Amino acid sequence: MHSPATTALILTGGGARAAYQVGVLKAIGRWQGPKQGLPFHILCGTSAGAVNATALGAWAHCLCRGVRHLERVWGQFHTGQVFHADPWHLAGHIVRRMVRFFQADYARQLQPCLLDPRPLQKLLASRVPFHRLAGQITAGRLRAIGITASSYTERSSVTFFTGADTCQPWQRARRLGQRVHLNESHLMASTALPFLFPPVRIKNQYFCDGTIHQLSPLSPAIHLGASRILVIGTQHQQLHNIRSTQTHTPTAGTIAGYLLESIFTDALNADLERAWRVNQTLEMIPPRKRHQLPLRAIDTLVVQPSQDIDVIAAHHYRSLPRAIRWLLARLGVTDEEDASLLSYLLFESLYCQELIALGEQDAERQKAAIVSHLGILA
């Protein structure tokens, strides 16, 4: 087996799409066999991927157990566990913000968000055993875990991490790493999509979804010591080839879905290309001179959905609570088209179960590459 301390897992954002990651991890756990630990010692997550990464870290001594815990949560999900979705709560939330808008001090009180995510905070506090992370690190089963959020105050990407003493804070242009004791506030900050969820205050700063300022998604894993990275994404690679038939004027829902797709994928693709070019450059340099450069080769592998998740989401449109369907309809989101925004918000069990199954199938298709990349015996 390769040195696990050099192997990192990066789980990207994607809202409800992150159920796909559970399926990929389920397949890896099955290949390893029961009672085996993580085949990676560095975990990095952003947005919904941060939730999955933290849960895995808490059960770093047994990958299968951690995946079972995640599958139980995702497989039984309903929207009300993430944000208030009943008519009374939703109407009250919107009315309160309209009233505050007309107050004289609205600039300080108004939180421009459509949804109330307090149910998610309650779920995280009760289901994610943050206290176990320190023990897993002390036992050597986990080198580090990093959760990325975006700072409104500093306009930068901040990775909150806990890890071994050899993991040091870092600071680069518009991105930095801070050592902390991770809790649900850091996960809420990483998942706070602007306009959908309110900003989260941590100490004297306000934070939003980690993908907003994350220009280098591979950076946290590299700073924490990774030389080998597995990325599990949530966006179909051939997206640009399957949307050519849309000719109507874009609705608010279309635009919102387009922005989310760009936020969750563009930076990652650019960073992967950058890593590939660095590797190519290092191969052209004689080995005896490579150590003189502030660069090192990073071996990367990406697993992404083989199917368009928007199409899958459209089939489950009716499983959303009626109040949320009404709200999405005001944005132009229907069960027939413009389902991109829907695919991020559809926290319903049947949809999540289908994504978990897809992740498992895609992992099986790439089994040889994944097994070789992680150095596991399957």
ABEGO torsion letter per residue (X at the ends): XBBAAABBBBBBBGEAAAAAAAAAAAAAAAAAEBGBBBABABBBBBEAAAAAAAAAAAAAABAAAAAAAAAAAAAABBAAAABBABAAAAAAAAAAAAAAAABAAAAAABBBBABBAAAAAAAAAAABBAAAAAAAAAAGABABBBBBBBBAAAGBBBBBBBBBAABBBBBBBGBBBBBBBBBAAAAAAAABBBGABBBBBBEABBBBBAAAABABAAAAAAAAGBABBBBBBABBAAAAAAAAABABBBBAAAAAAAAAAAAAAAAAAAAAAAAAAAAAAAAABBAAAAAABABBBBBBBBBBBABBAAAAAAAAAAABBAAAAAAAAAAGBBAABGAAAAAAABBBAAAAAAAAAAAAAAAAAAAAAAAAAAGBBX
